[in-house]
Amino acid sequence: MGFAHEFKDFLTEYKVIGLAIAFIMGAAITDLVKSLVNNVIMPVLTFFIPGGGWQTATFSLGPIAIGWGPFLSALINFLIIALVVFMIAKMVLKEEKVTKK
């Protein structure tokens, strides 16, 4: 068995191509969600943030300044991505249960 054939078997057995596609799609979706949060959701929430700007919203404890505005943006970003992953996993697991019967 040649090296090329072994490599092809490795790619198909461990589904490396599908994993690579999923990784690329995940990176693209992450950029899309980040743009949604930064350009659509956070400007709407800026109305409720004292001082107006979510990028510069901080909470001061003496000499320590905690940037809670960017943290809130990252938290919303994470929650949206986690929700999308949960919905995809739920659909895949549902299909898997149907095919096992």
Biopython code that builds the backbone (N, CA, C, O; Angstrom):
import numpy as np
from Bio.PDB.StructureBuilder import StructureBuilder

atoms = [
    (1, "MET", "N", (0.855, -1.180, 0.000)),
    (1, "MET", "CA", (0.000, 0.000, 0.000)),
    (1, "MET", "C", (0.896, 1.238, 0.000)),
    (1, "MET", "O", (1.783, 1.369, 0.844)),
    (2, "GLY", "N", (0.662, 2.133, -0.941)),
    (2, "GLY", "CA", (1.497, 3.312, -1.075)),
    (2, "GLY", "C", (1.107, 4.411, -0.106)),
    (2, "GLY", "O", (0.039, 4.395, 0.506)),
    (3, "PHE", "N", (2.003, 5.352, 0.005)),
    (3, "PHE", "CA", (1.787, 6.486, 0.900)),
    (3, "PHE", "C", (0.544, 7.275, 0.515)),
    (3, "PHE", "O", (-0.236, 7.668, 1.382)),
    (4, "ALA", "N", (0.356, 7.508, -0.774)),
    (4, "ALA", "CA", (-0.802, 8.289, -1.232)),
    (4, "ALA", "C", (-2.106, 7.577, -0.876)),
    (4, "ALA", "O", (-3.073, 8.218, -0.463)),
    (5, "HIS", "N", (-2.132, 6.255, -1.035)),
    (5, "HIS", "CA", (-3.343, 5.502, -0.694)),
    (5, "HIS", "C", (-3.605, 5.536, 0.816)),
    (5, "HIS", "O", (-4.749, 5.686, 1.245)),
    (6, "GLU", "N", (-2.551, 5.399, 1.615)),
    (6, "GLU", "CA", (-2.701, 5.484, 3.079)),
    (6, "GLU", "C", (-3.206, 6.858, 3.498)),
    (6, "GLU", "O", (-4.053, 6.977, 4.383)),
    (7, "PHE", "N", (-2.678, 7.892, 2.853)),
    (7, "PHE", "CA", (-3.108, 9.251, 3.174)),
    (7, "PHE", "C", (-4.575, 9.455, 2.817)),
    (7, "PHE", "O", (-5.317, 10.078, 3.577)),
    (8, "LYS", "N", (-4.993, 8.939, 1.675)),
    (8, "LYS", "CA", (-6.392, 9.035, 1.262)),
    (8, "LYS", "C", (-7.288, 8.286, 2.256)),
    (8, "LYS", "O", (-8.355, 8.781, 2.620)),
    (9, "ASP", "N", (-6.867, 7.114, 2.688)),
    (9, "ASP", "CA", (-7.639, 6.359, 3.684)),
    (9, "ASP", "C", (-7.740, 7.131, 4.998)),
    (9, "ASP", "O", (-8.793, 7.144, 5.635)),
    (10, "PHE", "N", (-6.647, 7.772, 5.398)),
    (10, "PHE", "CA", (-6.654, 8.586, 6.612)),
    (10, "PHE", "C", (-7.670, 9.714, 6.505)),
    (10, "PHE", "O", (-8.441, 9.956, 7.434)),
    (11, "LEU", "N", (-7.668, 10.406, 5.361)),
    (11, "LEU", "CA", (-8.589, 11.524, 5.160)),
    (11, "LEU", "C", (-10.044, 11.064, 5.202)),
    (11, "LEU", "O", (-10.891, 11.747, 5.779)),
    (12, "THR", "N", (-10.337, 9.934, 4.609)),
    (12, "THR", "CA", (-11.724, 9.472, 4.586)),
    (12, "THR", "C", (-12.138, 8.836, 5.903)),
    (12, "THR", "O", (-13.270, 9.033, 6.345)),
    (13, "GLU", "N", (-11.258, 8.083, 6.538)),
    (13, "GLU", "CA", (-11.612, 7.401, 7.783)),
    (13, "GLU", "C", (-11.877, 8.386, 8.917)),
    (13, "GLU", "O", (-12.826, 8.209, 9.680)),
    (14, "TYR", "N", (-11.059, 9.406, 9.034)),
    (14, "TYR", "CA", (-11.205, 10.376, 10.122)),
    (14, "TYR", "C", (-11.984, 11.624, 9.708)),
    (14, "TYR", "O", (-12.097, 12.576, 10.481)),
    (15, "LYS", "N", (-12.514, 11.615, 8.498)),
    (15, "LYS", "CA", (-13.357, 12.700, 7.990)),
    (15, "LYS", "C", (-12.678, 14.066, 8.137)),
    (15, "LYS", "O", (-13.289, 15.032, 8.594)),
    (16, "VAL", "N", (-11.430, 14.123, 7.746)),
    (16, "VAL", "CA", (-10.626, 15.335, 7.876)),
    (16, "VAL", "C", (-11.145, 16.446, 6.967)),
    (16, "VAL", "O", (-11.106, 17.617, 7.343)),
    (17, "ILE", "N", (-11.624, 16.099, 5.794)),
    (17, "ILE", "CA", (-12.131, 17.114, 4.861)),
    (17, "ILE", "C", (-13.344, 17.809, 5.471)),
    (17, "ILE", "O", (-13.437, 19.036, 5.430)),
    (18, "GLY", "N", (-14.271, 17.041, 6.034)),
    (18, "GLY", "CA", (-15.452, 17.628, 6.676)),
    (18, "GLY", "C", (-15.074, 18.503, 7.853)),
    (18, "GLY", "O", (-15.672, 19.557, 8.069)),
    (19, "LEU", "N", (-14.085, 18.069, 8.612)),
    (19, "LEU", "CA", (-13.619, 18.860, 9.744)),
    (19, "LEU", "C", (-13.003, 20.174, 9.270)),
    (19, "LEU", "O", (-13.222, 21.217, 9.887)),
    (20, "ALA", "N", (-12.242, 20.133, 8.192)),
    (20, "ALA", "CA", (-11.632, 21.354, 7.658)),
    (20, "ALA", "C", (-12.702, 22.324, 7.164)),
    (20, "ALA", "O", (-12.603, 23.531, 7.384)),
    (21, "ILE", "N", (-13.719, 21.792, 6.498)),
    (21, "ILE", "CA", (-14.809, 22.640, 6.018)),
    (21, "ILE", "C", (-15.549, 23.261, 7.200)),
    (21, "ILE", "O", (-15.872, 24.449, 7.177)),
    (22, "ALA", "N", (-15.819, 22.456, 8.238)),
    (22, "ALA", "CA", (-16.505, 22.974, 9.426)),
    (22, "ALA", "C", (-15.680, 24.065, 10.107)),
    (22, "ALA", "O", (-16.236, 25.056, 10.582)),
    (23, "PHE", "N", (-14.375, 23.892, 10.158)),
    (23, "PHE", "CA", (-13.499, 24.893, 10.772)),
    (23, "PHE", "C", (-13.558, 26.208, 10.001)),
    (23, "PHE", "O", (-13.659, 27.278, 10.601)),
    (24, "ILE", "N", (-13.495, 26.130, 8.674)),
    (24, "ILE", "CA", (-13.543, 27.336, 7.844)),
    (24, "ILE", "C", (-14.894, 28.028, 7.982)),
    (24, "ILE", "O", (-14.959, 29.252, 8.101)),
    (25, "MET", "N", (-15.975, 27.246, 7.967)),
    (25, "MET", "CA", (-17.314, 27.817, 8.133)),
    (25, "MET", "C", (-17.454, 28.445, 9.517)),
    (25, "MET", "O", (-18.065, 29.506, 9.647)),
    (26, "GLY", "N", (-16.905, 27.815, 10.547)),
    (26, "GLY", "CA", (-16.956, 28.362, 11.901)),
    (26, "GLY", "C", (-16.250, 29.703, 11.994)),
    (26, "GLY", "O", (-16.736, 30.624, 12.649)),
    (27, "ALA", "N", (-15.098, 29.811, 11.335)),
    (27, "ALA", "CA", (-14.366, 31.081, 11.342)),
    (27, "ALA", "C", (-15.172, 32.175, 10.630)),
    (27, "ALA", "O", (-15.207, 33.320, 11.078)),
    (28, "ALA", "N", (-15.811, 31.813, 9.528)),
    (28, "ALA", "CA", (-16.615, 32.797, 8.792)),
    (28, "ALA", "C", (-17.834, 33.215, 9.609)),
    (28, "ALA", "O", (-18.181, 34.395, 9.641)),
    (29, "ILE", "N", (-18.478, 32.270, 10.261)),
    (29, "ILE", "CA", (-19.651, 32.593, 11.075)),
    (29, "ILE", "C", (-19.248, 33.443, 12.275)),
    (29, "ILE", "O", (-19.985, 34.344, 12.675)),
    (30, "THR", "N", (-18.093, 33.162, 12.843)),
    (30, "THR", "CA", (-17.611, 33.966, 13.969)),
    (30, "THR", "C", (-17.436, 35.414, 13.551)),
    (30, "THR", "O", (-17.845, 36.319, 14.279)),
    (31, "ASP", "N", (-16.835, 35.651, 12.390)),
    (31, "ASP", "CA", (-16.674, 37.028, 11.897)),
    (31, "ASP", "C", (-18.030, 37.680, 11.640)),
    (31, "ASP", "O", (-18.221, 38.860, 11.933)),
    (32, "LEU", "N", (-18.964, 36.916, 11.097)),
    (32, "LEU", "CA", (-20.297, 37.442, 10.817)),
    (32, "LEU", "C", (-21.021, 37.828, 12.104)),
    (32, "LEU", "O", (-21.624, 38.898, 12.181)),
    (33, "VAL", "N", (-20.963, 36.963, 13.109)),
    (33, "VAL", "CA", (-21.629, 37.251, 14.386)),
    (33, "VAL", "C", (-20.951, 38.424, 15.083)),
    (33, "VAL", "O", (-21.628, 39.263, 15.677)),
    (34, "LYS", "N", (-19.630, 38.494, 15.020)),
    (34, "LYS", "CA", (-18.911, 39.608, 15.626)),
    (34, "LYS", "C", (-19.332, 40.931, 14.989)),
    (34, "LYS", "O", (-19.518, 41.929, 15.686)),
    (35, "SER", "N", (-19.480, 40.936, 13.679)),
    (35, "SER", "CA", (-19.938, 42.143, 12.991)),
    (35, "SER", "C", (-21.371, 42.484, 13.389)),
    (35, "SER", "O", (-21.691, 43.653, 13.605)),
    (36, "LEU", "N", (-22.239, 41.470, 13.487)),
    (36, "LEU", "CA", (-23.620, 41.696, 13.915)),
    (36, "LEU", "C", (-23.663, 42.337, 15.295)),
    (36, "LEU", "O", (-24.398, 43.300, 15.516)),
    (37, "VAL", "N", (-22.876, 41.802, 16.219)),
    (37, "VAL", "CA", (-22.876, 42.328, 17.586)),
    (37, "VAL", "C", (-22.312, 43.743, 17.618)),
    (37, "VAL", "O", (-22.912, 44.637, 18.214)),
    (38, "ASN", "N", (-21.163, 43.951, 16.981)),
    (38, "ASN", "CA", (-20.492, 45.252, 17.053)),
    (38, "ASN", "C", (-21.207, 46.352, 16.263)),
    (38, "ASN", "O", (-21.167, 47.517, 16.656)),
    (39, "ASN", "N", (-21.858, 45.994, 15.160)),
    (39, "ASN", "CA", (-22.433, 47.017, 14.283)),
    (39, "ASN", "C", (-23.947, 47.152, 14.354)),
    (39, "ASN", "O", (-24.493, 48.148, 13.880)),
    (40, "VAL", "N", (-24.642, 46.171, 14.938)),
    (40, "VAL", "CA", (-26.094, 46.234, 15.010)),
    (40, "VAL", "C", (-26.586, 46.224, 16.461)),
    (40, "VAL", "O", (-27.318, 47.122, 16.877)),
    (41, "ILE", "N", (-26.185, 45.217, 17.219)),
    (41, "ILE", "CA", (-26.723, 45.057, 18.577)),
    (41, "ILE", "C", (-26.151, 46.089, 19.549)),
    (41, "ILE", "O", (-26.902, 46.751, 20.266)),
    (42, "MET", "N", (-24.832, 46.227, 19.573)),
    (42, "MET", "CA", (-24.220, 47.135, 20.550)),
    (42, "MET", "C", (-24.579, 48.606, 20.314)),
    (42, "MET", "O", (-24.770, 49.324, 21.295)),
    (43, "PRO", "N", (-24.681, 49.093, 19.087)),
    (43, "PRO", "CA", (-25.139, 50.479, 18.936)),
    (43, "PRO", "C", (-26.543, 50.707, 19.492)),
    (43, "PRO", "O", (-26.833, 51.790, 20.001)),
    (44, "VAL", "N", (-27.409, 49.714, 19.405)),
    (44, "VAL", "CA", (-28.745, 49.842, 19.999)),
    (44, "VAL", "C", (-28.633, 49.868, 21.521)),
    (44, "VAL", "O", (-29.321, 50.646, 22.182)),
    (45, "LEU", "N", (-27.773, 49.024, 22.075)),
    (45, "LEU", "CA", (-27.594, 48.985, 23.531)),
    (45, "LEU", "C", (-26.863, 50.218, 24.063)),
    (45, "LEU", "O", (-26.932, 50.508, 25.257)),
    (46, "THR", "N", (-26.167, 50.943, 23.191)),
    (46, "THR", "CA", (-25.456, 52.155, 23.611)),
    (46, "THR", "C", (-26.407, 53.167, 24.228)),
    (46, "THR", "O", (-26.020, 53.939, 25.105)),
    (47, "PHE", "N", (-27.643, 53.162, 23.773)),
    (47, "PHE", "CA", (-28.650, 54.061, 24.321)),
    (47, "PHE", "C", (-28.820, 53.842, 25.829)),
    (47, "PHE", "O", (-29.104, 54.790, 26.560)),
    (48, "PHE", "N", (-28.649, 52.599, 26.300)),
    (48, "PHE", "CA", (-28.842, 52.265, 27.708)),
    (48, "PHE", "C", (-27.561, 52.339, 28.529)),
    (48, "PHE", "O", (-27.601, 52.174, 29.748)),
    (49, "ILE", "N", (-26.431, 52.585, 27.884)),
    (49, "ILE", "CA", (-25.140, 52.629, 28.579)),
    (49, "ILE", "C", (-24.846, 54.060, 29.004)),
    (49, "ILE", "O", (-24.856, 54.967, 28.172)),
    (50, "PRO", "N", (-24.582, 54.273, 30.297)),
    (50, "PRO", "CA", (-24.246, 55.629, 30.745)),
    (50, "PRO", "C", (-22.968, 56.120, 30.059)),
    (50, "PRO", "O", (-21.967, 55.405, 30.022)),
    (51, "GLY", "N", (-23.002, 57.297, 29.537)),
    (51, "GLY", "CA", (-21.842, 57.853, 28.853)),
    (51, "GLY", "C", (-21.908, 57.667, 27.351)),
    (51, "GLY", "O", (-21.221, 58.376, 26.616)),
    (52, "GLY", "N", (-22.715, 56.734, 26.876)),
    (52, "GLY", "CA", (-22.976, 56.617, 25.455)),
    (52, "GLY", "C", (-22.158, 55.636, 24.652)),
    (52, "GLY", "O", (-22.727, 55.006, 23.761)),
    (53, "GLY", "N", (-20.875, 55.451, 24.885)),
    (53, "GLY", "CA", (-20.063, 54.597, 24.023)),
    (53, "GLY", "C", (-19.755, 53.252, 24.655)),
    (53, "GLY", "O", (-19.152, 53.190, 25.727)),
    (54, "TRP", "N", (-20.166, 52.177, 23.999)),
    (54, "TRP", "CA", (-19.940, 50.857, 24.581)),
    (54, "TRP", "C", (-18.477, 50.440, 24.505)),
    (54, "TRP", "O", (-18.021, 49.659, 25.340)),
    (55, "GLN", "N", (-17.721, 50.951, 23.510)),
    (55, "GLN", "CA", (-16.299, 50.598, 23.414)),
    (55, "GLN", "C", (-15.497, 51.170, 24.571)),
    (55, "GLN", "O", (-14.469, 50.610, 24.953)),
    (56, "THR", "N", (-15.963, 52.292, 25.134)),
    (56, "THR", "CA", (-15.208, 52.945, 26.203)),
    (56, "THR", "C", (-15.894, 52.858, 27.557)),
    (56, "THR", "O", (-15.437, 53.483, 28.514)),
    (57, "ALA", "N", (-16.983, 52.097, 27.662)),
    (57, "ALA", "CA", (-17.704, 51.980, 28.929)),
    (57, "ALA", "C", (-16.843, 51.245, 29.948)),
    (57, "ALA", "O", (-16.459, 50.095, 29.734)),
    (58, "THR", "N", (-16.544, 51.910, 31.047)),
    (58, "THR", "CA", (-15.706, 51.314, 32.092)),
    (58, "THR", "C", (-16.345, 51.505, 33.454)),
    (58, "THR", "O", (-17.211, 52.356, 33.655)),
    (59, "PHE", "N", (-15.893, 50.695, 34.365)),
    (59, "PHE", "CA", (-16.297, 50.783, 35.759)),
    (59, "PHE", "C", (-15.015, 50.939, 36.554)),
    (59, "PHE", "O", (-14.132, 50.086, 36.463)),
    (60, "SER", "N", (-14.889, 52.011, 37.335)),
    (60, "SER", "CA", (-13.638, 52.291, 38.039)),
    (60, "SER", "C", (-13.733, 51.903, 39.503)),
    (60, "SER", "O", (-14.704, 52.213, 40.193)),
    (61, "LEU", "N", (-12.703, 51.222, 39.949)),
    (61, "LEU", "CA", (-12.511, 50.895, 41.361)),
    (61, "LEU", "C", (-11.163, 51.477, 41.772)),
    (61, "LEU", "O", (-10.148, 50.782, 41.772)),
    (62, "GLY", "N", (-11.167, 52.734, 42.116)),
    (62, "GLY", "CA", (-9.913, 53.413, 42.438)),
    (62, "GLY", "C", (-9.039, 53.500, 41.200)),
    (62, "GLY", "O", (-9.470, 54.044, 40.183)),
    (63, "PRO", "N", (-7.820, 52.976, 41.262)),
    (63, "PRO", "CA", (-6.929, 53.056, 40.101)),
    (63, "PRO", "C", (-7.227, 51.986, 39.045)),
    (63, "PRO", "O", (-6.629, 51.998, 37.969)),
    (64, "ILE", "N", (-8.139, 51.068, 39.342)),
    (64, "ILE", "CA", (-8.444, 49.976, 38.415)),
    (64, "ILE", "C", (-9.671, 50.343, 37.575)),
    (64, "ILE", "O", (-10.717, 50.695, 38.120)),
    (65, "ALA", "N", (-9.539, 50.260, 36.257)),
    (65, "ALA", "CA", (-10.653, 50.523, 35.344)),
    (65, "ALA", "C", (-11.024, 49.218, 34.645)),
    (65, "ALA", "O", (-10.205, 48.629, 33.938)),
    (66, "ILE", "N", (-12.248, 48.778, 34.845)),
    (66, "ILE", "CA", (-12.730, 47.537, 34.244)),
    (66, "ILE", "C", (-13.561, 47.900, 33.021)),
    (66, "ILE", "O", (-14.569, 48.598, 33.140)),
    (67, "GLY", "N", (-13.147, 47.432, 31.847)),
    (67, "GLY", "CA", (-13.863, 47.725, 30.601)),
    (67, "GLY", "C", (-15.022, 46.766, 30.399)),
    (67, "GLY", "O", (-14.861, 45.714, 29.780)),
    (68, "TRP", "N", (-16.182, 47.121, 30.914)),
    (68, "TRP", "CA", (-17.318, 46.220, 30.837)),
    (68, "TRP", "C", (-18.069, 46.314, 29.518)),
    (68, "TRP", "O", (-18.809, 45.391, 29.179)),
    (69, "GLY", "N", (-17.909, 47.371, 28.777)),
    (69, "GLY", "CA", (-18.546, 47.505, 27.469)),
    (69, "GLY", "C", (-18.027, 46.481, 26.469)),
    (69, "GLY", "O", (-18.827, 45.756, 25.877)),
    (70, "PRO", "N", (-16.702, 46.396, 26.257)),
    (70, "PRO", "CA", (-16.170, 45.370, 25.362)),
    (70, "PRO", "C", (-16.447, 43.949, 25.872)),
    (70, "PRO", "O", (-16.642, 43.029, 25.078)),
    (71, "PHE", "N", (-16.463, 43.776, 27.200)),
    (71, "PHE", "CA", (-16.779, 42.460, 27.756)),
    (71, "PHE", "C", (-18.221, 42.077, 27.441)),
    (71, "PHE", "O", (-18.493, 40.926, 27.100)),
    (72, "LEU", "N", (-19.141, 43.023, 27.551)),
    (72, "LEU", "CA", (-20.541, 42.761, 27.228)),
    (72, "LEU", "C", (-20.679, 42.370, 25.759)),
    (72, "LEU", "O", (-21.455, 41.475, 25.425)),
    (73, "SER", "N", (-19.938, 43.028, 24.889)),
    (73, "SER", "CA", (-19.948, 42.693, 23.470)),
    (73, "SER", "C", (-19.453, 41.267, 23.245)),
    (73, "SER", "O", (-20.067, 40.510, 22.493)),
    (74, "ALA", "N", (-18.349, 40.895, 23.890)),
    (74, "ALA", "CA", (-17.808, 39.544, 23.754)),
    (74, "ALA", "C", (-18.773, 38.503, 24.317)),
    (74, "ALA", "O", (-18.892, 37.409, 23.767)),
    (75, "LEU", "N", (-19.463, 38.837, 25.412)),
    (75, "LEU", "CA", (-20.430, 37.927, 26.016)),
    (75, "LEU", "C", (-21.619, 37.687, 25.076)),
    (75, "LEU", "O", (-22.046, 36.546, 24.903)),
    (76, "ILE", "N", (-22.145, 38.733, 24.481)),
    (76, "ILE", "CA", (-23.251, 38.588, 23.529)),
    (76, "ILE", "C", (-22.795, 37.778, 22.317)),
    (76, "ILE", "O", (-23.530, 36.927, 21.816)),
    (77, "ASN", "N", (-21.585, 38.051, 21.854)),
    (77, "ASN", "CA", (-20.990, 37.309, 20.746)),
    (77, "ASN", "C", (-20.942, 35.818, 21.078)),
    (77, "ASN", "O", (-21.355, 34.988, 20.268)),
    (78, "PHE", "N", (-20.443, 35.481, 22.252)),
    (78, "PHE", "CA", (-20.350, 34.084, 22.682)),
    (78, "PHE", "C", (-21.724, 33.438, 22.769)),
    (78, "PHE", "O", (-21.903, 32.308, 22.314)),
    (79, "LEU", "N", (-22.698, 34.134, 23.345)),
    (79, "LEU", "CA", (-24.030, 33.561, 23.515)),
    (79, "LEU", "C", (-24.694, 33.271, 22.165)),
    (79, "LEU", "O", (-25.366, 32.250, 22.017)),
    (80, "ILE", "N", (-24.516, 34.144, 21.193)),
    (80, "ILE", "CA", (-25.098, 33.904, 19.868)),
    (80, "ILE", "C", (-24.447, 32.692, 19.215)),
    (80, "ILE", "O", (-25.143, 31.837, 18.667)),
    (81, "ILE", "N", (-23.122, 32.610, 19.267)),
    (81, "ILE", "CA", (-22.420, 31.467, 18.669)),
    (81, "ILE", "C", (-22.786, 30.173, 19.390)),
    (81, "ILE", "O", (-22.993, 29.147, 18.742)),
    (82, "ALA", "N", (-22.869, 30.205, 20.722)),
    (82, "ALA", "CA", (-23.243, 29.013, 21.482)),
    (82, "ALA", "C", (-24.658, 28.564, 21.128)),
    (82, "ALA", "O", (-24.918, 27.365, 21.030)),
    (83, "LEU", "N", (-25.572, 29.511, 20.936)),
    (83, "LEU", "CA", (-26.942, 29.172, 20.552)),
    (83, "LEU", "C", (-26.973, 28.519, 19.171)),
    (83, "LEU", "O", (-27.687, 27.535, 18.971)),
    (84, "VAL", "N", (-26.214, 29.049, 18.224)),
    (84, "VAL", "CA", (-26.172, 28.468, 16.879)),
    (84, "VAL", "C", (-25.586, 27.060, 16.923)),
    (84, "VAL", "O", (-26.112, 26.155, 16.275)),
    (85, "VAL", "N", (-24.512, 26.862, 17.672)),
    (85, "VAL", "CA", (-23.907, 25.534, 17.798)),
    (85, "VAL", "C", (-24.889, 24.563, 18.455)),
    (85, "VAL", "O", (-24.990, 23.410, 18.035)),
    (86, "PHE", "N", (-25.611, 25.016, 19.478)),
    (86, "PHE", "CA", (-26.601, 24.177, 20.140)),
    (86, "PHE", "C", (-27.698, 23.752, 19.164)),
    (86, "PHE", "O", (-28.090, 22.586, 19.138)),
    (87, "MET", "N", (-28.189, 24.691, 18.366)),
    (87, "MET", "CA", (-29.256, 24.370, 17.416)),
    (87, "MET", "C", (-28.769, 23.382, 16.350)),
    (87, "MET", "O", (-29.501, 22.468, 15.972)),
    (88, "ILE", "N", (-27.541, 23.563, 15.869)),
    (88, "ILE", "CA", (-26.980, 22.637, 14.877)),
    (88, "ILE", "C", (-26.800, 21.255, 15.495)),
    (88, "ILE", "O", (-27.148, 20.250, 14.874)),
    (89, "ALA", "N", (-26.260, 21.194, 16.716)),
    (89, "ALA", "CA", (-26.067, 19.913, 17.390)),
    (89, "ALA", "C", (-27.397, 19.218, 17.636)),
    (89, "ALA", "O", (-27.496, 17.999, 17.491)),
    (90, "LYS", "N", (-28.411, 19.975, 18.004)),
    (90, "LYS", "CA", (-29.731, 19.398, 18.247)),
    (90, "LYS", "C", (-30.294, 18.796, 16.961)),
    (90, "LYS", "O", (-30.878, 17.712, 16.987)),
    (91, "MET", "N", (-30.121, 19.493, 15.838)),
    (91, "MET", "CA", (-30.596, 18.955, 14.557)),
    (91, "MET", "C", (-29.827, 17.691, 14.171)),
    (91, "MET", "O", (-30.428, 16.718, 13.715)),
    (92, "VAL", "N", (-28.505, 17.698, 14.348)),
    (92, "VAL", "CA", (-27.684, 16.545, 13.980)),
    (92, "VAL", "C", (-28.021, 15.348, 14.868)),
    (92, "VAL", "O", (-28.154, 14.230, 14.370)),
    (93, "LEU", "N", (-28.160, 15.568, 16.165)),
    (93, "LEU", "CA", (-28.481, 14.470, 17.066)),
    (93, "LEU", "C", (-29.871, 13.916, 16.789)),
    (93, "LEU", "O", (-30.098, 12.714, 16.926)),
    (94, "LYS", "N", (-30.801, 14.783, 16.401)),
    (94, "LYS", "CA", (-32.140, 14.323, 16.061)),
    (94, "LYS", "C", (-32.092, 13.425, 14.836)),
    (94, "LYS", "O", (-32.739, 12.377, 14.811)),
    (95, "GLU", "N", (-31.343, 13.817, 13.833)),
    (95, "GLU", "CA", (-31.195, 12.994, 12.625)),
    (95, "GLU", "C", (-30.497, 11.685, 12.948)),
    (95, "GLU", "O", (-30.846, 10.643, 12.392)),
    (96, "GLU", "N", (-29.509, 11.726, 13.846)),
    (96, "GLU", "CA", (-28.781, 10.520, 14.227)),
    (96, "GLU", "C", (-29.706, 9.534, 14.917)),
    (96, "GLU", "O", (-29.622, 8.332, 14.664)),
    (97, "LYS", "N", (-30.599, 10.022, 15.796)),
    (97, "LYS", "CA", (-31.539, 9.144, 16.480)),
    (97, "LYS", "C", (-32.507, 8.503, 15.502)),
    (97, "LYS", "O", (-32.870, 7.339, 15.667)),
    (98, "VAL", "N", (-32.931, 9.247, 14.483)),
    (98, "VAL", "CA", (-33.857, 8.707, 13.496)),
    (98, "VAL", "C", (-33.192, 7.598, 12.681)),
    (98, "VAL", "O", (-33.827, 6.584, 12.392)),
    (99, "THR", "N", (-31.923, 7.778, 12.307)),
    (99, "THR", "CA", (-31.262, 6.783, 11.485)),
    (99, "THR", "C", (-30.878, 5.550, 12.279)),
    (99, "THR", "O", (-30.707, 4.487, 11.681)),
    (100, "LYS", "N", (-30.732, 5.634, 13.609)),
    (100, "LYS", "CA", (-30.375, 4.465, 14.417)),
    (100, "LYS", "C", (-31.530, 3.492, 14.562)),
    (100, "LYS", "O", (-31.299, 2.300, 14.763)),
    (101, "LYS", "N", (-32.793, 3.972, 14.465)),
    (101, "LYS", "CA", (-33.953, 3.100, 14.653)),
    (101, "LYS", "C", (-34.109, 2.194, 13.512)),
    (101, "LYS", "O", (-35.034, 1.382, 13.490)),
]
sb = StructureBuilder()
sb.init_structure("model")
sb.init_model(0)
sb.init_chain("A")
sb.init_seg("    ")
for serial, (resi, resn, name, xyz) in enumerate(atoms, 1):
    if name == "N":
        sb.init_residue(resn, " ", resi, " ")
    sb.init_atom(name, np.array(xyz, "f"), 0.0, 1.0, " ", f" {name:<3s}", serial, name[0])
structure = sb.get_structure()
